[in-house]
Amino acid sequence: MDRDGPRIKLRLEYDAPLVLGPGKAQLLRLIGQHGSISAAGRQMGMSYKRAWSLVEEMNAAFAAPLVDSNRGGAGGGGATVTPTGQAVLHHYESLERLLRDKGAADLAAIGALMKTEEP
Protein backbone atom coordinates (compact mmCIF):
# COMPACT_ATOMS: atom_id res chain seq x y z
CA MET A 1 0.00 0.00 0.00
CA ASP A 2 1.15 3.54 -0.71
CA ARG A 3 2.91 5.32 2.15
CA ASP A 4 0.45 8.23 1.89
CA GLY A 5 -2.52 5.89 2.17
CA PRO A 6 -5.05 4.77 -0.40
CA ARG A 7 -6.06 6.92 -3.34
CA ILE A 8 -9.74 7.72 -3.58
CA LYS A 9 -11.23 7.76 -7.07
CA LEU A 10 -14.74 9.10 -6.86
CA ARG A 11 -17.01 7.92 -9.67
CA LEU A 12 -20.54 9.28 -9.83
CA GLU A 13 -22.95 7.43 -12.10
CA TYR A 14 -26.13 9.19 -13.13
CA ASP A 15 -29.01 8.05 -15.32
CA ALA A 16 -28.43 11.05 -17.67
CA PRO A 17 -26.39 8.92 -18.83
CA LEU A 18 -23.28 10.40 -17.33
CA VAL A 19 -20.36 9.07 -15.40
CA LEU A 20 -18.46 11.84 -13.67
CA GLY A 21 -15.13 10.65 -12.37
CA PRO A 22 -11.54 11.72 -11.92
CA GLY A 23 -10.82 11.89 -15.65
CA LYS A 24 -13.63 14.28 -16.52
CA ALA A 25 -12.93 16.35 -13.39
CA GLN A 26 -9.27 16.64 -14.45
CA LEU A 27 -10.32 17.56 -17.98
CA LEU A 28 -12.50 20.38 -16.62
CA ARG A 29 -9.63 21.57 -14.39
CA LEU A 30 -7.18 21.62 -17.28
CA ILE A 31 -9.58 23.34 -19.68
CA GLY A 32 -9.96 26.01 -17.02
CA GLN A 33 -6.18 26.35 -16.70
CA HIS A 34 -5.31 26.28 -20.40
CA GLY A 35 -8.42 27.78 -21.99
CA SER A 36 -8.22 24.99 -24.54
CA ILE A 37 -9.79 21.57 -24.98
CA SER A 38 -6.91 20.37 -27.16
CA ALA A 39 -4.24 21.53 -24.67
CA ALA A 40 -6.12 19.88 -21.80
CA GLY A 41 -6.46 16.66 -23.76
CA ARG A 42 -2.79 16.69 -24.75
CA GLN A 43 -1.73 17.11 -21.13
CA MET A 44 -3.87 14.09 -20.25
CA GLY A 45 -2.47 12.04 -23.13
CA MET A 46 -5.69 11.90 -25.11
CA SER A 47 -6.61 13.01 -28.59
CA TYR A 48 -8.57 16.18 -29.24
CA LYS A 49 -11.39 14.01 -30.57
CA ARG A 50 -11.57 12.07 -27.30
CA ALA A 51 -11.39 15.24 -25.17
CA TRP A 52 -14.09 16.90 -27.29
CA SER A 53 -16.27 13.78 -27.01
CA LEU A 54 -16.03 13.89 -23.20
CA VAL A 55 -16.88 17.60 -23.18
CA GLU A 56 -19.91 16.96 -25.41
CA GLU A 57 -21.03 14.14 -23.11
CA MET A 58 -20.80 16.39 -20.05
CA ASN A 59 -22.49 19.34 -21.79
CA ALA A 60 -25.38 17.13 -22.94
CA ALA A 61 -26.00 15.77 -19.44
CA PHE A 62 -26.45 19.09 -17.64
CA ALA A 63 -29.14 21.77 -17.93
CA ALA A 64 -26.43 24.28 -18.89
CA PRO A 65 -23.12 23.48 -20.60
CA LEU A 66 -20.03 22.92 -18.47
CA VAL A 67 -17.64 24.06 -21.20
CA ASP A 68 -18.14 26.85 -23.71
CA SER A 69 -15.94 26.58 -26.80
CA ASN A 70 -15.09 28.80 -29.74
CA ARG A 71 -14.08 27.41 -33.10
CA GLY A 72 -10.49 27.74 -34.18
CA GLY A 73 -9.47 29.84 -37.13
CA ALA A 74 -7.41 32.94 -37.77
CA GLY A 75 -7.94 34.22 -34.23
CA GLY A 76 -7.62 30.75 -32.73
CA GLY A 77 -10.21 28.88 -30.78
CA GLY A 78 -10.57 28.54 -27.09
CA ALA A 79 -12.67 27.09 -24.35
CA THR A 80 -13.84 28.21 -20.95
CA VAL A 81 -15.35 26.35 -18.06
CA THR A 82 -18.74 27.94 -17.48
CA PRO A 83 -20.10 28.89 -14.05
CA THR A 84 -22.08 25.62 -14.14
CA GLY A 85 -18.88 23.71 -14.92
CA GLN A 86 -17.07 25.48 -12.10
CA ALA A 87 -19.90 24.58 -9.72
CA VAL A 88 -19.88 20.92 -10.79
CA LEU A 89 -16.10 20.75 -10.34
CA HIS A 90 -16.33 22.48 -6.94
CA HIS A 91 -18.96 20.02 -5.69
CA TYR A 92 -17.05 17.02 -7.07
CA GLU A 93 -13.86 18.16 -5.29
CA SER A 94 -15.85 18.76 -2.09
CA LEU A 95 -17.12 15.17 -2.21
CA GLU A 96 -13.53 13.92 -2.69
CA ARG A 97 -12.40 15.90 0.38
CA LEU A 98 -15.38 14.65 2.39
CA LEU A 99 -14.52 11.04 1.60
CA ARG A 100 -10.85 11.57 2.36
CA ASP A 101 -11.39 13.54 5.58
CA LYS A 102 -14.52 12.00 7.11
CA GLY A 103 -13.67 8.53 5.83
CA ALA A 104 -10.09 8.48 7.15
CA ALA A 105 -10.88 6.09 10.01
CA ASP A 106 -12.73 3.68 7.72
CA LEU A 107 -9.93 3.84 5.14
CA ALA A 108 -7.37 3.10 7.86
CA ALA A 109 -9.48 0.20 9.18
CA ILE A 110 -9.70 -1.36 5.71
CA GLY A 111 -5.95 -0.84 5.26
CA ALA A 112 -5.26 -2.56 8.58
CA LEU A 113 -7.11 -5.66 7.32
CA MET A 114 -4.96 -5.94 4.20
CA LYS A 115 -1.98 -8.22 3.83
CA THR A 116 1.31 -6.64 4.70
CA GLU A 117 4.43 -7.10 2.61
CA GLU A 118 6.90 -9.52 4.10
CA PRO A 119 10.56 -8.44 4.14
Secondary structure by P-SEA (a helix, b strand, c coil): cccccbbbbbbbbccccccccaaaaaaaaaaaacccaaaaaaaacccaaaaaaaaaaaaaacccccbbbbbbccccccccccaaaaaaaaaaaaaaaaaaacaaaaaaaaaaacccccc
